[in-house]
Amino acid sequence: MAYTVYLDAGHGGYDNGASDGNRREKNDTLRLTLAVGEILQNNGVDVGYTRVEDVYDSPLRKAQIANEAGADLFVSFHRNAAEYRNQYNGVQTLIFDNSGLKKEMADAINEALAEVGFKNIGTEVRRDLAVLRRTKMPALLVEAGFIDSDTDNAIFDGNFDDMAQAIAYAILNTLQDNGLVGAARQTASGTDTGGQVVAASTLPVGRAVAAGRMAAGYVQGAGSMKGNPSAQRIGTFSSPLAGMEVSAPESPSEDWQSQESTQDSIPPSGAIPTDDEIRIGRRSSGRCVCIDDDDDDDDDDDDDDCKPCYMIQTGLYRNYQNALRQKRRMERDGFTAMIQLYKKFYAVVTGYFESEKEARKVQRELRQLGYETLIRTVR
């Protein structure tokens, strides 16, 4: 039976992830995931995807998808972000603990990406992330550079093919070193390559195990191979960006957080709104944004400009610390959560969803985990 790797493009749908101007994390991760997956498929590895289009599933559901498929390995792709632009640079891979195949593969991926030009920040243990904690197989989360770093974006865009190949080769090499895949790998057409790693090409979409959502046209090529065709082990890369001076914090775990976690802060005093109802909102970058209508332009309240969206509320508290505990519980279960001031209470919510169908899907997942839920409509 072929070895099965499940690849996860972080975020999706209403959840843009981190952003920098018009650049969205969810788009970068999908592009990278499909490119890496195609190279793996070309080399005899069965590949499944948690998503192949712009849709949302919670991190918990993504872990469940891989578990239900009986995957042997899970790799989630993300992009990091700092407090302000160009504060940090570099790649980092997150793992549940420093042991076994996942640790070896995390180091290999970081080292391979360093050869493409990224700063190697290293690996970090994260036990609070659902895609690492709830998966039954070895799991990694790759932070493919900072989305708010001009340096990292230049590498991501200018050396994209090399980056995708470096990640795929690091995965393949680690699997080969552990006897999990053979040295003689197969192309999609079944031709023995004698150990040669095959770069992405025109791979039939049917090779993928895409969680029931694969559709023709979503697989993208990742360029041509630069390794040594006669080598059993994949070669290294040369890049015009290799050796570039980039900055990194002395202690990454203390200076920034992955985009999978959320910093908490006590709301300032006097921030409780006087209005009894949530203000009319408009969507901005896929989200509803509450606004005040302080001008005389009646068109501001035009329903054509202000479509409804949905949030799921899991608790309403007088005490902020109780709301904070609920928020952290939701994050441990793999849901993006936030605390909102609602009337004179603290509401713990997840969203925004652009369709009621999408909101009810997530609501079912929350109820299965024992949450009491209420869907709120924002217009």
Contacts in CASP RR format, 6 or more apart in sequence:
PFRMAT RR
TARGET T0000
AUTHOR 0000-0000-0000
METHOD contacts of the structure
MODEL  1
MAYTVYLDAGHGGYDNGASDGNRREKNDTLRLTLAVGEILQNNGVDVGYT
RVEDVYDSPLRKAQIANEAGADLFVSFHRNAAEYRNQYNGVQTLIFDNSG
LKKEMADAINEALAEVGFKNIGTEVRRDLAVLRRTKMPALLVEAGFIDSD
TDNAIFDGNFDDMAQAIAYAILNTLQDNGLVGAARQTASGTDTGGQVVAA
STLPVGRAVAAGRMAAGYVQGAGSMKGNPSAQRIGTFSSPLAGMEVSAPE
SPSEDWQSQESTQDSIPPSGAIPTDDEIRIGRRSSGRCVCIDDDDDDDDD
DDDDDCKPCYMIQTGLYRNYQNALRQKRRMERDGFTAMIQLYKKFYAVVT
GYFESEKEARKVQRELRQLGYETLIRTVR
2 44 0 8 1.000
2 45 0 8 1.000
2 46 0 8 1.000
3 45 0 8 1.000
3 46 0 8 1.000
3 72 0 8 1.000
3 73 0 8 1.000
3 175 0 8 1.000
3 180 0 8 1.000
3 181 0 8 1.000
4 45 0 8 1.000
4 46 0 8 1.000
4 47 0 8 1.000
4 48 0 8 1.000
4 69 0 8 1.000
4 70 0 8 1.000
4 71 0 8 1.000
4 72 0 8 1.000
4 73 0 8 1.000
4 209 0 8 1.000
5 37 0 8 1.000
5 40 0 8 1.000
5 45 0 8 1.000
5 46 0 8 1.000
5 47 0 8 1.000
5 48 0 8 1.000
5 71 0 8 1.000
5 72 0 8 1.000
5 73 0 8 1.000
5 74 0 8 1.000
5 75 0 8 1.000
5 171 0 8 1.000
6 47 0 8 1.000
6 48 0 8 1.000
6 49 0 8 1.000
6 50 0 8 1.000
6 65 0 8 1.000
6 66 0 8 1.000
6 69 0 8 1.000
6 71 0 8 1.000
6 73 0 8 1.000
6 74 0 8 1.000
6 75 0 8 1.000
6 209 0 8 1.000
7 33 0 8 1.000
7 36 0 8 1.000
7 37 0 8 1.000
7 40 0 8 1.000
7 47 0 8 1.000
7 48 0 8 1.000
7 49 0 8 1.000
7 50 0 8 1.000
7 75 0 8 1.000
7 76 0 8 1.000
7 77 0 8 1.000
8 33 0 8 1.000
8 49 0 8 1.000
8 50 0 8 1.000
8 51 0 8 1.000
8 62 0 8 1.000
8 66 0 8 1.000
8 74 0 8 1.000
8 75 0 8 1.000
8 76 0 8 1.000
8 77 0 8 1.000
8 131 0 8 1.000
9 26 0 8 1.000
9 29 0 8 1.000
9 30 0 8 1.000
9 32 0 8 1.000
9 33 0 8 1.000
9 34 0 8 1.000
9 49 0 8 1.000
9 50 0 8 1.000
9 51 0 8 1.000
9 52 0 8 1.000
9 77 0 8 1.000
10 17 0 8 1.000
10 25 0 8 1.000
10 26 0 8 1.000
10 29 0 8 1.000
10 30 0 8 1.000
10 33 0 8 1.000
10 76 0 8 1.000
10 77 0 8 1.000
10 78 0 8 1.000
11 17 0 8 1.000
11 25 0 8 1.000
11 26 0 8 1.000
11 29 0 8 1.000
11 56 0 8 1.000
11 78 0 8 1.000
12 26 0 8 1.000
12 30 0 8 1.000
12 51 0 8 1.000
12 54 0 8 1.000
12 55 0 8 1.000
12 56 0 8 1.000
13 26 0 8 1.000
13 54 0 8 1.000
13 55 0 8 1.000
13 56 0 8 1.000
14 56 0 8 1.000
14 286 0 8 1.000
14 287 0 8 1.000
14 309 0 8 1.000
14 351 0 8 1.000
14 352 0 8 1.000
14 353 0 8 1.000
14 354 0 8 1.000
14 358 0 8 1.000
15 26 0 8 1.000
15 56 0 8 1.000
15 336 0 8 1.000
15 351 0 8 1.000
16 24 0 8 1.000
16 25 0 8 1.000
16 26 0 8 1.000
16 285 0 8 1.000
16 286 0 8 1.000
16 287 0 8 1.000
17 24 0 8 1.000
17 25 0 8 1.000
17 26 0 8 1.000
17 259 0 8 1.000
18 25 0 8 1.000
18 79 0 8 1.000
18 80 0 8 1.000
18 81 0 8 1.000
18 147 0 8 1.000
18 148 0 8 1.000
18 259 0 8 1.000
19 25 0 8 1.000
19 147 0 8 1.000
19 285 0 8 1.000
20 81 0 8 1.000
20 85 0 8 1.000
20 147 0 8 1.000
20 148 0 8 1.000
20 153 0 8 1.000
23 147 0 8 1.000
23 153 0 8 1.000
24 285 0 8 1.000
25 78 0 8 1.000
25 79 0 8 1.000
25 81 0 8 1.000
25 147 0 8 1.000
25 259 0 8 1.000
26 54 0 8 1.000
27 54 0 8 1.000
28 79 0 8 1.000
28 144 0 8 1.000
28 147 0 8 1.000
28 156 0 8 1.000
29 77 0 8 1.000
29 78 0 8 1.000
29 79 0 8 1.000
29 144 0 8 1.000
30 51 0 8 1.000
30 52 0 8 1.000
30 53 0 8 1.000
30 54 0 8 1.000
31 160 0 8 1.000
31 220 0 8 1.000
32 77 0 8 1.000
32 144 0 8 1.000
32 160 0 8 1.000
32 163 0 8 1.000
32 164 0 8 1.000
32 167 0 8 1.000
33 49 0 8 1.000
33 77 0 8 1.000
34 49 0 8 1.000
34 52 0 8 1.000
34 218 0 8 1.000
34 219 0 8 1.000
34 220 0 8 1.000
34 221 0 8 1.000
35 160 0 8 1.000
35 161 0 8 1.000
35 164 0 8 1.000
35 200 0 8 1.000
35 220 0 8 1.000
35 221 0 8 1.000
35 222 0 8 1.000
36 75 0 8 1.000
36 77 0 8 1.000
36 164 0 8 1.000
36 167 0 8 1.000
36 168 0 8 1.000
36 171 0 8 1.000
36 222 0 8 1.000
37 47 0 8 1.000
37 49 0 8 1.000
37 168 0 8 1.000
37 200 0 8 1.000
37 208 0 8 1.000
38 200 0 8 1.000
38 201 0 8 1.000
38 203 0 8 1.000
38 219 0 8 1.000
38 220 0 8 1.000
38 221 0 8 1.000
38 222 0 8 1.000
39 164 0 8 1.000
39 165 0 8 1.000
39 168 0 8 1.000
39 169 0 8 1.000
39 197 0 8 1.000
39 198 0 8 1.000
39 199 0 8 1.000
39 200 0 8 1.000
39 222 0 8 1.000
40 47 0 8 1.000
40 168 0 8 1.000
40 171 0 8 1.000
40 172 0 8 1.000
41 47 0 8 1.000
41 188 0 8 1.000
41 203 0 8 1.000
41 207 0 8 1.000
41 208 0 8 1.000
42 187 0 8 1.000
42 188 0 8 1.000
42 198 0 8 1.000
42 199 0 8 1.000
42 200 0 8 1.000
42 201 0 8 1.000
42 203 0 8 1.000
43 168 0 8 1.000
43 172 0 8 1.000
43 181 0 8 1.000
43 185 0 8 1.000
43 186 0 8 1.000
43 187 0 8 1.000
43 193 0 8 1.000
43 197 0 8 1.000
43 198 0 8 1.000
44 181 0 8 1.000
44 185 0 8 1.000
44 186 0 8 1.000
44 187 0 8 1.000
44 188 0 8 1.000
45 172 0 8 1.000
45 175 0 8 1.000
45 181 0 8 1.000
46 207 0 8 1.000
46 209 0 8 1.000
47 207 0 8 1.000
47 208 0 8 1.000
47 209 0 8 1.000
48 69 0 8 1.000
48 71 0 8 1.000
48 208 0 8 1.000
48 209 0 8 1.000
48 210 0 8 1.000
48 211 0 8 1.000
49 208 0 8 1.000
49 209 0 8 1.000
49 210 0 8 1.000
49 211 0 8 1.000
49 213 0 8 1.000
49 214 0 8 1.000
50 57 0 8 1.000
50 62 0 8 1.000
50 65 0 8 1.000
50 66 0 8 1.000
50 211 0 8 1.000
51 57 0 8 1.000
51 211 0 8 1.000
51 213 0 8 1.000
52 208 0 8 1.000
52 210 0 8 1.000
52 213 0 8 1.000
52 214 0 8 1.000
52 215 0 8 1.000
52 218 0 8 1.000
53 213 0 8 1.000
53 215 0 8 1.000
53 218 0 8 1.000
55 213 0 8 1.000
56 353 0 8 1.000
56 358 0 8 1.000
56 362 0 8 1.000
57 65 0 8 1.000
58 130 0 8 1.000
58 334 0 8 1.000
58 335 0 8 1.000
58 362 0 8 1.000
58 365 0 8 1.000
59 129 0 8 1.000
59 130 0 8 1.000
59 131 0 8 1.000
59 134 0 8 1.000
59 260 0 8 1.000
59 334 0 8 1.000
59 335 0 8 1.000
60 130 0 8 1.000
60 134 0 8 1.000
60 333 0 8 1.000
60 334 0 8 1.000
60 335 0 8 1.000
60 365 0 8 1.000
60 369 0 8 1.000
61 365 0 8 1.000
62 76 0 8 1.000
62 130 0 8 1.000
62 131 0 8 1.000
63 74 0 8 1.000
63 130 0 8 1.000
63 131 0 8 1.000
63 133 0 8 1.000
63 134 0 8 1.000
63 135 0 8 1.000
63 139 0 8 1.000
64 134 0 8 1.000
65 211 0 8 1.000
66 74 0 8 1.000
66 135 0 8 1.000
66 136 0 8 1.000
66 137 0 8 1.000
67 134 0 8 1.000
67 135 0 8 1.000
67 136 0 8 1.000
67 137 0 8 1.000
69 209 0 8 1.000
69 211 0 8 1.000
70 136 0 8 1.000
70 137 0 8 1.000
71 137 0 8 1.000
72 137 0 8 1.000
72 138 0 8 1.000
72 180 0 8 1.000
73 101 0 8 1.000
73 105 0 8 1.000
73 137 0 8 1.000
73 138 0 8 1.000
73 139 0 8 1.000
73 171 0 8 1.000
73 175 0 8 1.000
74 131 0 8 1.000
74 135 0 8 1.000
74 137 0 8 1.000
74 138 0 8 1.000
74 139 0 8 1.000
74 140 0 8 1.000
75 139 0 8 1.000
75 140 0 8 1.000
75 141 0 8 1.000
75 142 0 8 1.000
75 171 0 8 1.000
76 131 0 8 1.000
76 139 0 8 1.000
76 140 0 8 1.000
76 141 0 8 1.000
76 142 0 8 1.000
77 141 0 8 1.000
77 142 0 8 1.000
77 144 0 8 1.000
78 141 0 8 1.000
78 142 0 8 1.000
78 143 0 8 1.000
78 144 0 8 1.000
78 258 0 8 1.000
78 259 0 8 1.000
78 260 0 8 1.000
79 143 0 8 1.000
79 144 0 8 1.000
79 145 0 8 1.000
79 146 0 8 1.000
79 147 0 8 1.000
79 156 0 8 1.000
79 259 0 8 1.000
80 88 0 8 1.000
80 90 0 8 1.000
80 92 0 8 1.000
80 143 0 8 1.000
80 145 0 8 1.000
80 146 0 8 1.000
80 147 0 8 1.000
80 256 0 8 1.000
80 258 0 8 1.000
80 259 0 8 1.000
81 146 0 8 1.000
81 147 0 8 1.000
81 148 0 8 1.000
81 256 0 8 1.000
81 259 0 8 1.000
82 88 0 8 1.000
82 146 0 8 1.000
82 148 0 8 1.000
82 149 0 8 1.000
82 256 0 8 1.000
83 256 0 8 1.000
84 148 0 8 1.000
85 148 0 8 1.000
85 149 0 8 1.000
85 150 0 8 1.000
86 148 0 8 1.000
86 149 0 8 1.000
86 150 0 8 1.000
86 151 0 8 1.000
87 146 0 8 1.000
87 148 0 8 1.000
87 149 0 8 1.000
87 256 0 8 1.000
88 146 0 8 1.000
88 149 0 8 1.000
88 247 0 8 1.000
88 248 0 8 1.000
88 249 0 8 1.000
88 252 0 8 1.000
88 255 0 8 1.000
88 256 0 8 1.000
89 118 0 8 1.000
89 119 0 8 1.000
89 145 0 8 1.000
89 146 0 8 1.000
89 149 0 8 1.000
89 151 0 8 1.000
89 152 0 8 1.000
89 246 0 8 1.000
89 247 0 8 1.000
89 248 0 8 1.000
90 118 0 8 1.000
90 119 0 8 1.000
90 120 0 8 1.000
90 121 0 8 1.000
90 145 0 8 1.000
90 146 0 8 1.000
90 149 0 8 1.000
90 152 0 8 1.000
90 246 0 8 1.000
90 248 0 8 1.000
91 109 0 8 1.000
91 110 0 8 1.000
91 113 0 8 1.000
91 114 0 8 1.000
91 118 0 8 1.000
91 119 0 8 1.000
91 120 0 8 1.000
91 121 0 8 1.000
91 122 0 8 1.000
91 142 0 8 1.000
91 143 0 8 1.000
91 144 0 8 1.000
91 145 0 8 1.000
92 110 0 8 1.000
92 121 0 8 1.000
92 122 0 8 1.000
92 123 0 8 1.000
92 124 0 8 1.000
92 143 0 8 1.000
92 145 0 8 1.000
92 252 0 8 1.000
93 106 0 8 1.000
93 107 0 8 1.000
93 109 0 8 1.000
93 110 0 8 1.000
93 122 0 8 1.000
93 123 0 8 1.000
93 124 0 8 1.000
93 140 0 8 1.000
93 141 0 8 1.000
93 142 0 8 1.000
93 143 0 8 1.000
94 106 0 8 1.000
94 123 0 8 1.000
94 124 0 8 1.000
94 125 0 8 1.000
94 126 0 8 1.000
94 129 0 8 1.000
94 132 0 8 1.000
94 140 0 8 1.000
94 141 0 8 1.000
94 142 0 8 1.000
94 143 0 8 1.000
94 258 0 8 1.000
95 102 0 8 1.000
95 103 0 8 1.000
95 106 0 8 1.000
95 123 0 8 1.000
95 124 0 8 1.000
95 125 0 8 1.000
95 126 0 8 1.000
95 132 0 8 1.000
95 139 0 8 1.000
95 140 0 8 1.000
95 141 0 8 1.000
96 102 0 8 1.000
96 125 0 8 1.000
96 126 0 8 1.000
96 127 0 8 1.000
96 132 0 8 1.000
96 133 0 8 1.000
96 139 0 8 1.000
97 103 0 8 1.000
97 125 0 8 1.000
97 127 0 8 1.000
98 123 0 8 1.000
98 125 0 8 1.000
100 138 0 8 1.000
101 138 0 8 1.000
101 174 0 8 1.000
101 178 0 8 1.000
102 138 0 8 1.000
102 139 0 8 1.000
102 140 0 8 1.000
103 123 0 8 1.000
104 174 0 8 1.000
104 177 0 8 1.000
104 178 0 8 1.000
105 138 0 8 1.000
105 140 0 8 1.000
105 170 0 8 1.000
105 171 0 8 1.000
105 174 0 8 1.000
106 122 0 8 1.000
106 123 0 8 1.000
106 140 0 8 1.000
107 122 0 8 1.000
107 123 0 8 1.000
108 170 0 8 1.000
108 171 0 8 1.000
108 173 0 8 1.000
108 174 0 8 1.000
109 140 0 8 1.000
109 142 0 8 1.000
109 166 0 8 1.000
109 167 0 8 1.000
109 170 0 8 1.000
109 171 0 8 1.000
110 120 0 8 1.000
110 121 0 8 1.000
110 122 0 8 1.000
110 123 0 8 1.000
111 120 0 8 1.000
111 170 0 8 1.000
112 166 0 8 1.000
112 167 0 8 1.000
112 169 0 8 1.000
112 170 0 8 1.000
112 236 0 8 1.000
112 237 0 8 1.000
113 120 0 8 1.000
113 144 0 8 1.000
113 163 0 8 1.000
113 166 0 8 1.000
113 167 0 8 1.000
114 120 0 8 1.000
115 166 0 8 1.000
115 236 0 8 1.000
115 237 0 8 1.000
115 239 0 8 1.000
115 242 0 8 1.000
116 155 0 8 1.000
116 159 0 8 1.000
116 162 0 8 1.000
116 163 0 8 1.000
116 166 0 8 1.000
116 237 0 8 1.000
116 239 0 8 1.000
116 241 0 8 1.000
116 242 0 8 1.000
117 155 0 8 1.000
117 159 0 8 1.000
117 239 0 8 1.000
117 241 0 8 1.000
117 242 0 8 1.000
117 243 0 8 1.000
117 244 0 8 1.000
118 145 0 8 1.000
118 152 0 8 1.000
118 155 0 8 1.000
118 246 0 8 1.000
119 246 0 8 1.000
119 247 0 8 1.000
119 248 0 8 1.000
121 248 0 8 1.000
121 252 0 8 1.000
122 252 0 8 1.000
124 252 0 8 1.000
124 253 0 8 1.000
126 132 0 8 1.000
126 141 0 8 1.000
126 258 0 8 1.000
126 260 0 8 1.000
127 133 0 8 1.000
128 260 0 8 1.000
128 261 0 8 1.000
128 331 0 8 1.000
128 332 0 8 1.000
129 141 0 8 1.000
129 258 0 8 1.000
129 260 0 8 1.000
129 261 0 8 1.000
129 334 0 8 1.000
130 332 0 8 1.000
130 333 0 8 1.000
130 334 0 8 1.000
131 139 0 8 1.000
131 141 0 8 1.000
131 260 0 8 1.000
131 334 0 8 1.000
132 139 0 8 1.000
132 140 0 8 1.000
132 141 0 8 1.000
133 332 0 8 1.000
134 334 0 8 1.000
141 258 0 8 1.000
141 260 0 8 1.000
142 167 0 8 1.000
143 258 0 8 1.000
144 156 0 8 1.000
144 163 0 8 1.000
144 167 0 8 1.000
145 152 0 8 1.000
145 155 0 8 1.000
145 156 0 8 1.000
146 152 0 8 1.000
147 153 0 8 1.000
151 244 0 8 1.000
151 246 0 8 1.000
152 246 0 8 1.000
154 241 0 8 1.000
155 163 0 8 1.000
155 241 0 8 1.000
156 163 0 8 1.000
159 239 0 8 1.000
159 241 0 8 1.000
160 222 0 8 1.000
161 222 0 8 1.000
161 223 0 8 1.000
161 224 0 8 1.000
162 226 0 8 1.000
162 237 0 8 1.000
162 239 0 8 1.000
164 200 0 8 1.000
164 222 0 8 1.000
165 199 0 8 1.000
165 200 0 8 1.000
165 222 0 8 1.000
165 223 0 8 1.000
165 225 0 8 1.000
165 226 0 8 1.000
165 237 0 8 1.000
166 237 0 8 1.000
168 197 0 8 1.000
168 222 0 8 1.000
169 197 0 8 1.000
169 234 0 8 1.000
169 235 0 8 1.000
172 181 0 8 1.000
172 185 0 8 1.000
172 197 0 8 1.000
172 234 0 8 1.000
173 233 0 8 1.000
173 234 0 8 1.000
175 181 0 8 1.000
176 182 0 8 1.000
176 183 0 8 1.000
176 232 0 8 1.000
176 233 0 8 1.000
183 194 0 8 1.000
183 195 0 8 1.000
183 232 0 8 1.000
184 192 0 8 1.000
184 193 0 8 1.000
184 194 0 8 1.000
184 195 0 8 1.000
185 193 0 8 1.000
185 194 0 8 1.000
185 195 0 8 1.000
185 196 0 8 1.000
185 197 0 8 1.000
185 198 0 8 1.000
186 192 0 8 1.000
186 193 0 8 1.000
187 193 0 8 1.000
187 198 0 8 1.000
188 198 0 8 1.000
188 201 0 8 1.000
188 203 0 8 1.000
188 204 0 8 1.000
188 207 0 8 1.000
195 231 0 8 1.000
195 232 0 8 1.000
196 229 0 8 1.000
196 230 0 8 1.000
196 231 0 8 1.000
197 225 0 8 1.000
197 227 0 8 1.000
197 234 0 8 1.000
198 225 0 8 1.000
199 222 0 8 1.000
199 223 0 8 1.000
199 224 0 8 1.000
199 225 0 8 1.000
200 220 0 8 1.000
200 221 0 8 1.000
200 222 0 8 1.000
200 223 0 8 1.000
201 221 0 8 1.000
203 219 0 8 1.000
205 214 0 8 1.000
205 215 0 8 1.000
205 216 0 8 1.000
205 217 0 8 1.000
205 218 0 8 1.000
205 219 0 8 1.000
206 214 0 8 1.000
208 214 0 8 1.000
208 219 0 8 1.000
226 237 0 8 1.000
226 238 0 8 1.000
227 234 0 8 1.000
227 235 0 8 1.000
227 237 0 8 1.000
228 235 0 8 1.000
249 255 0 8 1.000
249 256 0 8 1.000
257 263 0 8 1.000
261 331 0 8 1.000
262 327 0 8 1.000
262 331 0 8 1.000
262 336 0 8 1.000
262 337 0 8 1.000
262 338 0 8 1.000
264 324 0 8 1.000
264 327 0 8 1.000
264 328 0 8 1.000
264 339 0 8 1.000
266 320 0 8 1.000
267 320 0 8 1.000
267 339 0 8 1.000
267 341 0 8 1.000
271 341 0 8 1.000
272 341 0 8 1.000
272 344 0 8 1.000
273 341 0 8 1.000
273 343 0 8 1.000
276 343 0 8 1.000
278 290 0 8 1.000
278 342 0 8 1.000
278 376 0 8 1.000
278 378 0 8 1.000
279 290 0 8 1.000
279 291 0 8 1.000
279 292 0 8 1.000
279 293 0 8 1.000
280 290 0 8 1.000
280 291 0 8 1.000
280 293 0 8 1.000
280 301 0 8 1.000
280 306 0 8 1.000
280 379 0 8 1.000
281 288 0 8 1.000
281 289 0 8 1.000
281 290 0 8 1.000
281 291 0 8 1.000
281 306 0 8 1.000
281 378 0 8 1.000
281 379 0 8 1.000
282 288 0 8 1.000
282 289 0 8 1.000
282 291 0 8 1.000
282 305 0 8 1.000
282 306 0 8 1.000
283 289 0 8 1.000
283 307 0 8 1.000
283 309 0 8 1.000
283 354 0 8 1.000
286 352 0 8 1.000
286 354 0 8 1.000
287 309 0 8 1.000
287 352 0 8 1.000
288 309 0 8 1.000
288 352 0 8 1.000
288 378 0 8 1.000
290 378 0 8 1.000
293 300 0 8 1.000
293 301 0 8 1.000
299 305 0 8 1.000
303 379 0 8 1.000
306 379 0 8 1.000
307 354 0 8 1.000
307 379 0 8 1.000
308 377 0 8 1.000
308 378 0 8 1.000
308 379 0 8 1.000
309 352 0 8 1.000
309 353 0 8 1.000
309 354 0 8 1.000
309 377 0 8 1.000
309 378 0 8 1.000
310 351 0 8 1.000
310 352 0 8 1.000
310 353 0 8 1.000
310 354 0 8 1.000
310 355 0 8 1.000
310 356 0 8 1.000
310 358 0 8 1.000
310 359 0 8 1.000
310 375 0 8 1.000
310 376 0 8 1.000
310 377 0 8 1.000
310 378 0 8 1.000
311 349 0 8 1.000
311 350 0 8 1.000
311 351 0 8 1.000
311 352 0 8 1.000
311 353 0 8 1.000
311 359 0 8 1.000
311 375 0 8 1.000
311 376 0 8 1.000
311 378 0 8 1.000
312 349 0 8 1.000
312 350 0 8 1.000
312 351 0 8 1.000
312 353 0 8 1.000
312 359 0 8 1.000
312 362 0 8 1.000
312 363 0 8 1.000
312 366 0 8 1.000
312 373 0 8 1.000
312 374 0 8 1.000
312 375 0 8 1.000
312 376 0 8 1.000
313 347 0 8 1.000
313 348 0 8 1.000
313 349 0 8 1.000
313 373 0 8 1.000
313 374 0 8 1.000
313 375 0 8 1.000
313 376 0 8 1.000
314 326 0 8 1.000
314 330 0 8 1.000
314 337 0 8 1.000
314 348 0 8 1.000
314 349 0 8 1.000
314 350 0 8 1.000
314 366 0 8 1.000
314 371 0 8 1.000
314 372 0 8 1.000
314 373 0 8 1.000
314 374 0 8 1.000
315 323 0 8 1.000
315 326 0 8 1.000
315 347 0 8 1.000
315 348 0 8 1.000
315 372 0 8 1.000
315 374 0 8 1.000
316 342 0 8 1.000
316 345 0 8 1.000
316 346 0 8 1.000
316 347 0 8 1.000
316 348 0 8 1.000
317 323 0 8 1.000
317 326 0 8 1.000
317 345 0 8 1.000
317 346 0 8 1.000
317 347 0 8 1.000
317 348 0 8 1.000
318 344 0 8 1.000
318 345 0 8 1.000
318 346 0 8 1.000
319 346 0 8 1.000
320 339 0 8 1.000
320 346 0 8 1.000
322 346 0 8 1.000
323 339 0 8 1.000
323 346 0 8 1.000
323 347 0 8 1.000
323 348 0 8 1.000
324 339 0 8 1.000
326 337 0 8 1.000
326 348 0 8 1.000
327 337 0 8 1.000
327 338 0 8 1.000
327 339 0 8 1.000
327 348 0 8 1.000
330 337 0 8 1.000
330 348 0 8 1.000
330 350 0 8 1.000
330 371 0 8 1.000
331 337 0 8 1.000
333 369 0 8 1.000
335 350 0 8 1.000
335 362 0 8 1.000
335 366 0 8 1.000
336 350 0 8 1.000
336 351 0 8 1.000
337 348 0 8 1.000
337 349 0 8 1.000
337 350 0 8 1.000
338 348 0 8 1.000
338 349 0 8 1.000
338 350 0 8 1.000
339 346 0 8 1.000
339 347 0 8 1.000
339 348 0 8 1.000
339 349 0 8 1.000
340 346 0 8 1.000
340 347 0 8 1.000
340 349 0 8 1.000
341 347 0 8 1.000
349 376 0 8 1.000
350 362 0 8 1.000
350 366 0 8 1.000
351 359 0 8 1.000
351 362 0 8 1.000
352 378 0 8 1.000
353 359 0 8 1.000
353 362 0 8 1.000
356 375 0 8 1.000
359 375 0 8 1.000
360 375 0 8 1.000
363 373 0 8 1.000
363 375 0 8 1.000
366 373 0 8 1.000
367 373 0 8 1.000
END
